[in-house]
Amino acid sequence: MWSTCLLFFQAVLLAGYTYAHWLQWKWLHIVLLAGSFVFLMAAPVKLHAAGTAGDPSLQILLLLTVTVGPPYFLLSSTAPLVQRWATISETSTIQPGKAPWRLYALSNLGSFLALLSYPFVVEPYVSLARQTQIWTCLYGAFVLVCGWTALNAPAETSAKELKGEPQTAAGKRPSALRILFWLALAGCGSTILLATTNEISQEIAVNPFLWVAPLSLYLLTFVLTFESDRWYKPAGYAGLAGLFATIACTASSAANAIPVLPQLAIYLAALFFACMLCQGELVRSRPSPRYLTQFYLTVAAGGALGGVFVALIAPRVFTEFSEYPIGLGGACLLGLASWIRREGFKAWKGFDARVPLSALTLGLFTACADISVTGGQGSLASFRNFYGILRVTQSTDQNGLRHTLTHGRIDHGFQYQQPDRRDWPTSYYGPHSGVVIALGALASPRRIAVVGLGTGTLAAWGRPGDTIHFYEINPDVISIANTWFSFLKDSKAQIEVTPGDARIQLANELDRGAAGDFDAIVVDAFSSDAIPMHLLTTECADIYQRHLKPGGILLLHITNRTLDLAPVARGMAEHLGWPAFQMVSQANRETGENASTWVLIAADPSAFIAGGEWMPLTRPPLTWTDDFASLWHVLRM
């Protein structure tokens, strides 16, 4: 989702820079600014979920286009336009000594500060509706200021009209090869950004706070390189880029053997040094301000191409994150090409140049080796789509051979392969888990809804006459559960599986008149760090309640390494006016159980809490709604 959204902003940025490059009539810009504000007032930014199964990339891009597309298009064109106006006199002549490049650093600094402040200062305290109101007011102020600037700008902004700068080597028109070089550098930096985010999400944690780190460092490299030449030292950053490309590619190949924090530090350091190399060489090869908008247009095109490659092409071509070593190897290759372009092969004769060039060469060869080695070593099967990479692995414990479904470091269930143990319910659904104890208190036949399929382990508890209806958004999970695991096919219950987002599918069923048909709803989608927050809001709680029969129960699986969801569960319970109880069970190697935490919410829980295993939730409630939800409040410190 994050990568697809970044692709959208890169694509619209390209459109905005194209517009800035060709714009010659300032009145057109003023009219479009006013029109975009009228559009925003008439149709405030409001996103809606798309609930079809499969890859939602196209839906996301279209949704963003018709909601935030027009105002962002005008915003994106501002930086190159203002820089162009700042360098041109009233006679459409380049003003010597007024190079505008630091303004680009300032623009990226604004993005950098906004990105870092939003998840900690804005989102935890301001509702989405209020954010929209504030943003609309600020955009109105921007329209006035930018319109006034355009009104006082030179009448002609086309590069063809600029005069006064001598056609020296520095001021002559960029060659096609130089433009391709810019395109490659920008595309490589964008690829590294998105590929690093994928790598972190897969191998470390699917955590939105971690998504901010790569983009922040990426923006910081633009700030440093465009602010002044003093920050970019070619030899130093070339050597560090080559060194950390080598280390990062090696770490990626042995991800599960490396602790989380060192692995995260390696990925972020490789991103920073490689992008400093790419952005630094961009700045060193920049043209005269006469061709400023052409330069920015090429940079935006490269960024968009990198986004298309990682977000749209790579998931359909690669079964592993091969775009990661491709991006790092590309940075090393471009670094070598830039060095040779400036100094030729004689650079190898000097020791000061030989060290960074050797590091870049090592990084390039390591990346190529990583690409050529088949990913998913030790996996029985590997599947990749919009939602990431799923692997089926084989291992042995004291109970024998087992198959496990994993997404990075997250386990989504396992099954023993010995005939007498294949029907053992394992992981979070063992006989001592809260979900099994609660479901066991329901009278047969039972109709149970389960949000999140995994390996389908819960189906092992099905009784004759039961119906267990699974909702699963990832189509590959459905295929894996039916191919590599037998819980579904061996269940004594009738099994139904509905692909797509569970909340939307449940809402659609209500619209079709299917209310009040479940004895229990089991929500099991929160084991990773990027939880589907829309499944824990009060609006979703109302959907659950309408689907439950009188006396039905809602069970939430809140086992999580980094998020404490107990306050949110209690907030849902208080919204429904029902009591909430929690059960924590310990790992049991003899039965193949994992430690788990389950919350039971019911209008009358007395039939389920006898025996003392369930304890009342005492944490202060935290109520999430579709208009306000923040992970900051539930982060385990």
HUWO-V661485 format. One record per helix or strand of 2 or more residues. SS is the DSSP state (alpha for helix, beta for strand). FROM is the first residue (numbers start at 1). LEN is the number of residues. If there is no record, write none. Layout:
ss=<SS	SS>
from=<FROM	FROM>
len=<LEN	LEN>
//
This chain:
ss=<alpha	alpha	alpha	alpha	beta	alpha	alpha	alpha	alpha	alpha	alpha	alpha	alpha	alpha	alpha	alpha	alpha	beta	beta	beta	beta	alpha	beta	alpha	beta	alpha	alpha	beta	alpha	beta	alpha	alpha	beta	alpha	beta	beta	alpha	beta	alpha>
from=<2	26	57	69	93	101	128	159	176	208	229	234	255	260	289	322	351	379	388	400	410	434	447	457	467	475	487	494	502	518	533	538	548	566	579	596	605	615	631>
len=<21	17	11	19	2	22	24	3	28	20	3	20	3	25	29	28	22	7	10	8	7	7	5	5	6	9	4	6	10	6	3	10	10	11	7	7	3	2	4>
//
